[in-house]
């Protein structure tokens, strides 16, 4: 006689019964799930657009509201705000649910776009960028939400679907932004982001409904009880420490020297808070609170810690990258102004490696973490990657600044003053030229045209005294010849 036993209603850690979990994992993808993924994909696309569109036309924006040497902080503020918010929002989303966080994130994105689109100074552009960064920190949790509404076996396909939805912003953000400028003005970059954020808000409100059995209220606790059990000390140490640390890193080399107190003080103090005090608190703090980053998540070295290290390295893509992408980017050093096709192909291949790394890191960490920690795991990957990117940008900018001051400033400055640019204008001109080289596809049409206009003025002469020289004749005059 064979004895059989059926397990019914066995409670799970995530609040659902054994049969509920099994039924959910074995179900097929329905229309409701697809619409939910679409809402999450558009939300993530709003995040991508908020960075790629303004960054691609940063010089044009600076011309409209400046010029200002601090315009690069429009991008830095985005990265800083999103890096700080992602882990905190991920953990709070695990406790309170993610839908309201997405709605708030899309609203913050719309507010940031409204501020930036009406800006008349670089400071307002930077403020708008900070709002967009806060929004992006919430919107990037779309990958955590997508993993909740599909079975584990379909998480890879859901990531692929969301990546396809985000192709316009991630792959064609630059060309789209330049066309918006050509057909209208730089403000349309923010208008488009505003429209996408509003659409994402409506889609999330209507179509995103996470499953009930995930147990957002364990042990029958109310939202008020869960709120008072939050790890407020951990929130302060991580959020405050990372903010101060990244501000110090951002100041390094531009506008302050790395050895100055303005850079060293926030970098050291913030680093001690986020890299020393925060881990110690999470390990030795009281266990009757919902810790921001519980020690259990670090127990799986292979599935959690290693992907986080890879994400940090991937975030430093400007100077170091995974081996394959690094080799491709190294080969790209053989490209020049006469080989644009080679540069496009090699950068495309490197970007393919980077994109695969980012998606796989999130997927692996999610599978290695518990279901109740999926938002925290996703937020950690994104925060670690953003922090690595901030450090990478700081190092790259420092190296670039040293190169400019030691060689480029002398050589280019000599040529510019000989051509008629006043010595007092060298610093802002070179600053804009560097920004243009990083974010603008066609530098010559913008900077050369502006220089020609300046050189055409009779009071400007070579080296500030002699007769002005024209670098290039206007196209209509060339055609006459």
C-alpha positions in Angstrom: 0.0 0.0 0.0 1.4 3.3 -1.0 0.8 6.3 1.3 0.3 9.6 -0.5 0.2 13.0 1.2 -1.1 16.2 -0.2 0.3 19.6 1.1 -2.5 22.2 1.2 -2.3 25.7 2.5 1.3 25.5 3.7 2.2 29.1 4.4 5.2 30.6 2.6 7.6 33.3 3.6 6.1 35.7 1.2 2.6 35.4 2.6 1.0 33.0 0.2 0.3 29.3 0.5 2.2 26.5 -1.3 -0.5 25.8 -3.8 -1.0 29.5 -4.6 2.7 29.9 -5.4 2.8 26.7 -7.5 -0.3 27.7 -9.4 1.2 31.2 -10.0 4.6 29.8 -11.2 3.0 27.4 -13.6 0.5 29.8 -15.2 0.7 31.2 -18.7 1.2 34.9 -19.6 -2.2 36.5 -20.2 -3.2 39.8 -21.7 -3.4 41.5 -18.3 0.2 40.6 -17.6 1.3 41.9 -21.1 -0.5 45.2 -20.4 1.2 45.4 -17.0 4.6 44.8 -18.6 3.8 47.5 -21.2 3.0 50.0 -18.4 6.3 49.1 -16.7 8.2 49.4 -20.0 6.9 52.8 -20.7 7.7 53.9 -17.2 11.3 52.7 -17.7 11.3 54.5 -21.1 10.4 57.7 -19.3 13.4 57.2 -17.1 15.7 56.6 -20.1 14.3 59.7 -22.0 14.9 61.9 -19.0 18.6 61.3 -19.3 19.4 60.7 -23.0 17.4 63.6 -24.5 18.8 66.4 -22.4 22.4 65.0 -22.4 22.5 64.8 -26.1 21.8 68.5 -26.5 23.4 69.8 -23.4 25.4 72.4 -25.3 22.3 73.7 -27.0 20.5 74.0 -23.7 23.5 75.9 -22.3 23.3 78.3 -25.2 19.7 78.9 -24.4 20.0 79.5 -20.6 23.6 80.3 -20.1 26.3 80.0 -20.9 27.4 78.4 -17.6 30.4 76.3 -16.7 28.2 74.3 -14.3 25.8 72.9 -17.0 27.3 69.4 -16.7 25.6 69.2 -13.3 22.3 68.9 -15.1 23.4 65.3 -15.8 25.4 64.8 -12.5 22.4 65.8 -10.4 20.3 63.2 -12.2 22.8 60.5 -11.5 23.3 61.5 -7.9 19.6 61.7 -7.1 18.8 58.4 -8.8 21.7 56.5 -7.1 20.5 57.5 -3.6 16.8 56.8 -4.1 16.9 53.4 -5.8 17.9 51.2 -2.9 15.7 53.1 -0.4 12.7 52.9 -2.8 13.4 49.3 -3.5 13.3 48.3 0.1 10.2 50.4 0.9 8.5 49.0 -2.2 9.0 45.5 -0.8 7.2 46.6 2.3 4.4 48.9 1.1 4.0 47.9 -2.6 5.4 49.4 -5.7 2.4 50.9 -7.5 2.3 54.1 -5.5 6.0 54.6 -5.9 5.7 54.4 -9.7 2.8 56.9 -9.7 4.9 59.3 -7.5 7.9 58.7 -9.7 6.0 59.5 -12.9 4.6 62.7 -11.3 8.1 63.8 -10.1 9.3 63.2 -13.7 6.5 65.5 -15.0 7.4 68.1 -12.5 11.1 68.0 -13.4 10.3 68.3 -17.1 8.0 71.3 -16.4 10.7 73.0 -14.4 13.4 72.4 -16.9 11.3 73.3 -19.9 10.5 76.7 -18.5 14.0 77.3 -17.2 15.8 80.6 -18.0 19.0 79.8 -16.0 21.3 76.8 -15.7 20.4 76.5 -12.0 16.8 75.7 -13.0 18.0 73.1 -15.5 20.0 71.5 -12.7 17.0 71.6 -10.4 14.9 69.9 -13.1 17.6 67.3 -13.5 17.5 66.5 -9.8 13.7 66.0 -9.9 14.2 63.8 -12.9 16.8 61.8 -11.1 14.5 61.3 -8.1 11.9 60.1 -10.6 14.3 57.8 -12.3 15.3 56.2 -9.0 11.7 55.1 -8.6 11.0 54.3 -12.3 14.0 51.9 -12.5 12.3 49.6 -10.1 10.2 48.6 -13.1 12.4 45.5 -13.4 11.6 44.4 -9.9 7.9 44.9 -10.6 8.1 43.0 -13.8 9.6 40.0 -12.0 6.7 40.0 -9.6 3.9 39.7 -12.2 5.5 36.9 -14.3 6.7 33.4 -13.3 10.4 33.0 -12.6 10.9 31.1 -15.9 9.6 34.1 -17.8 11.6 36.8 -16.1 14.2 36.8 -18.9 11.6 37.3 -21.6 9.9 40.1 -19.5 13.3 41.9 -19.4 13.7 41.5 -23.1 10.2 42.9 -23.7 10.8 45.9 -21.5 14.1 46.5 -23.2 12.4 46.5 -26.6 9.9 49.1 -25.3 12.8 51.3 -24.2 14.7 51.2 -27.5 13.6 54.7 -28.7 15.3 56.4 -25.7 18.2 54.1 -25.1 19.3 53.7 -28.8 18.0 56.8 -30.5 17.8 59.4 -27.8 20.6 61.5 -29.4 19.1 61.6 -32.9 15.6 62.3 -31.5 16.9 65.2 -29.4 18.8 66.7 -32.3 15.7 66.5 -34.6 13.6 68.1 -31.9 16.1 71.0 -31.8 16.2 71.3 -35.5 12.4 71.3 -35.9 11.6 73.3 -32.7 13.8 74.1 -29.7 15.7 72.4 -26.9 12.6 72.7 -24.7 10.9 70.0 -26.8 13.3 67.5 -25.3 11.6 68.1 -22.0 8.2 68.4 -23.5 8.6 64.8 -24.9 9.8 63.5 -21.5 6.7 65.2 -19.9 4.4 63.5 -22.4 6.0 60.1 -21.8 5.8 60.5 -18.0 2.1 61.4 -18.2 1.4 58.4 -20.5 3.3 56.1 -18.1 1.3 57.4 -15.1 -2.0 56.6 -16.8 -0.8 53.1 -17.9 0.5 52.3 -14.4 -2.8 53.5 -12.9 -4.9 51.4 -15.2 -2.9 48.3 -16.1 -0.4 47.5 -13.3 -1.9 45.3 -10.6 0.6 43.1 -8.7 -0.5 39.7 -7.5 -2.3 39.5 -4.1 -0.4 36.6 -2.6 3.0 38.3 -2.4 2.1 39.3 1.1 2.8 43.0 1.4 1.5 43.0 5.0 3.2 40.0 6.8 1.7 38.8 10.1 -1.3 41.0 9.5 0.6 44.2 10.3 -0.9 47.5 9.3 0.8 50.1 7.2 1.2 52.3 10.3 3.0 49.5 12.2 5.2 48.8 9.2 6.1 52.5 8.9 7.2 52.7 12.5 9.3 49.6 12.0 11.3 51.1 9.2 15.0 51.3 9.5 15.2 55.1 9.9 18.8 55.0 11.1 19.8 52.9 8.1 17.9 55.3 5.8 19.8 58.3 7.2 23.2 56.5 7.0 22.8 55.2 3.5 20.8 58.1 1.9 22.7 60.9 3.7 26.1 59.3 3.4 25.8 58.4 -0.3 24.5 61.9 -1.1 27.4 63.6 0.7 29.9 61.1 -0.8 28.7 61.6 -4.4 28.6 65.4 -4.0 32.3 65.3 -3.0 33.2 63.0 -5.9 31.3 65.3 -8.2 33.2 68.4 -7.1 36.6 66.6 -7.5 38.6 68.2 -10.3 35.7 70.5 -11.4 35.4 73.1 -10.0 37.7 72.3 -7.0 41.0 70.5 -6.9 41.0 66.9 -5.5 43.2 68.0 -2.6 40.9 70.8 -1.4 38.8 70.6 1.7 35.6 71.1 -0.3 36.2 67.8 -2.0 38.0 65.7 0.7 35.6 66.6 3.6 32.3 65.4 2.0 34.0 62.4 0.3 35.6 61.1 3.5 32.7 61.8 5.8 30.1 60.5 3.3 32.3 57.4 2.6 32.6 56.6 6.4 28.8 56.9 6.7 27.8 54.7 3.8 30.7 52.2 3.6 31.5 51.8 7.3 28.8 53.0 9.7 25.9 51.7 7.5 27.1 48.1 7.2 27.9 48.0 10.9 24.4 49.2 11.8 22.8 46.7 9.5 24.7 43.8 11.0 24.7 44.8 14.7 21.5 46.9 14.9 18.3 45.7 16.5 16.5 42.9 14.8 13.0 44.1 15.5 13.1 46.6 12.6 12.7 46.2 8.9 16.4 46.7 8.0 17.1 48.6 4.9 19.7 46.1 3.8 19.4 42.9 5.9 22.6 40.9 6.2 20.9 37.8 4.8 21.0 39.2 1.3 24.8 39.2 1.3 25.0 35.5 2.2 24.9 34.3 -1.4 28.2 35.4 -2.7 27.8 33.8 -6.2 24.3 35.0 -7.0 24.3 38.4 -5.2 27.7 39.8 -4.3 29.5 38.9 -7.6 26.8 40.5 -9.8 26.9 43.6 -7.7 30.6 43.9 -8.2 30.1 43.4 -11.9 27.5 46.1 -11.9 29.8 48.5 -10.1 32.5 47.8 -12.8 29.9 48.2 -15.5 28.9 51.6 -14.1 32.5 52.8 -14.6 32.0 52.3 -18.4 33.8 55.6 -19.2 37.2 54.3 -18.2 36.9 50.6 -17.4 34.5 47.9 -18.6 34.1 44.2 -18.7 36.9 42.5 -20.6 35.1 42.1 -23.9 33.7 45.6 -23.9 37.0 47.0 -22.8 38.8 45.3 -25.7 36.3 46.6 -28.2 36.6 50.1 -26.8 40.3 49.8 -26.9 40.2 48.9 -30.5 38.0 51.9 -31.1 41.0 54.1 -30.3 42.2 53.3 -33.9 39.2 55.2 -35.2 39.5 58.8 -36.4 37.5 61.4 -38.3 37.9 59.5 -41.5 36.5 56.2 -40.2 33.1 57.0 -38.7 31.7 53.6 -39.7 34.3 51.8 -37.7 33.6 53.9 -34.7 29.9 53.4 -34.9 30.2 49.6 -35.2 32.7 49.3 -32.4 30.8 51.5 -30.0 27.6 49.5 -30.9 29.3 46.2 -30.0 30.7 47.7 -26.7 27.2 49.0 -25.8 25.8 45.5 -26.6 28.1 44.0 -24.0 27.3 46.7 -21.4 23.6 46.3 -21.9 23.8 42.5 -21.6 25.8 43.0 -18.4 23.3 45.3 -16.8 20.3 43.1 -17.6 22.0 39.9 -16.5 23.2 41.4 -13.3 19.6 42.4 -12.3 18.2 39.0 -13.3 20.8 37.0 -11.4 20.6 39.0 -8.2 16.7 38.8 -8.3 16.9 35.0 -8.7 19.4 34.8 -5.8 17.4 37.0 -3.4 14.3 36.0 -1.6 10.9 37.1 -3.1 10.4 39.5 -0.3 13.7 41.2 -1.1 13.4 41.5 -4.8 12.9 45.3 -4.8 15.9 45.7 -2.5 18.0 43.5 -4.8 17.0 45.5 -7.9 17.6 48.8 -6.1 21.1 47.6 -4.9 22.1 46.7 -8.4 21.0 50.0 -9.8 22.5 52.1 -6.9 25.8 50.2 -7.1 26.0 50.7 -10.9 25.1 54.4 -10.6 27.7 54.9 -7.8 30.4 53.2 -10.0 29.3 55.5 -12.8 29.7 58.6 -10.7 33.2 57.5 -9.6 34.1 56.7 -13.1 32.9 60.1 -14.4 34.9 61.8 -11.6 38.1 59.9 -12.5 37.6 60.4 -16.2 36.9 64.1 -15.8 39.9 64.5 -13.6 42.2 62.9 -16.2 40.6 65.0 -18.9 41.0 68.2 -16.9 44.7 67.4 -16.3 45.2 66.7 -20.0 43.4 69.9 -20.9 45.4 72.0 -18.5 48.8 70.5 -19.3 48.6 70.2 -23.1 45.3 71.0 -24.8 44.8 74.4 -23.2 48.2 75.6 -24.3 48.1 74.3 -27.8 44.4 75.1 -28.5 44.6 78.3 -26.6 47.5 79.5 -28.6 45.7 78.7 -31.9 42.5 80.4 -30.7 44.2 83.6 -29.6 46.1 83.7 -32.8 42.7 83.4 -34.6 41.3 86.3 -32.7 39.6 84.9 -29.6 40.3 87.1 -26.5 42.4 85.5 -23.8 39.6 86.1 -21.3 37.3 83.9 -23.3 39.5 80.9 -23.5 38.3 79.2 -20.3 34.5 79.2 -21.1 35.2 78.4 -24.7 37.3 75.3 -23.8 34.8 74.2 -21.2 32.0 74.3 -23.8 34.2 72.6 -26.3 34.8 69.6 -24.0 31.0 69.4 -23.2 30.3 69.5 -26.9 32.8 66.7 -27.6 31.0 64.5 -25.0 27.4 65.2 -25.8 27.0 66.8 -29.3 27.3 64.8 -32.5 28.3 67.7 -34.8 30.6 70.0 -32.9 31.9 71.9 -35.9 28.5 73.3 -36.9 28.0 74.8 -33.5 31.3 76.0 -32.2 32.9 77.1 -35.5 29.8 79.0 -36.5 29.7 80.8 -33.1 33.5 81.6 -33.4 33.0 83.0 -36.9 30.3 85.4 -35.5 32.6 86.5 -32.7 35.6 87.0 -35.1 33.5 89.0 -37.5 33.2 91.8 -34.9 35.6 94.6 -35.7 36.8 95.1 -32.1 38.2 91.6 -31.9 41.6 90.9 -33.4 44.3 88.3 -33.4 45.7 87.8 -29.9 43.3 90.5 -28.8 45.1 93.3 -30.7 45.6 92.5 -34.4 43.2 92.0 -37.3 40.5 89.4 -36.9 40.8 86.2 -38.9 38.0 84.1 -40.3 38.5 80.4 -39.7 36.0 79.2 -42.4 34.1 81.1 -45.1 30.3 80.8 -45.0 29.0 78.1 -47.3 27.2 80.6 -49.6 30.4 82.4 -50.2 32.2 79.1 -51.0 29.5 78.2 -53.4 29.9 81.5 -55.3 33.6 80.7 -55.9 
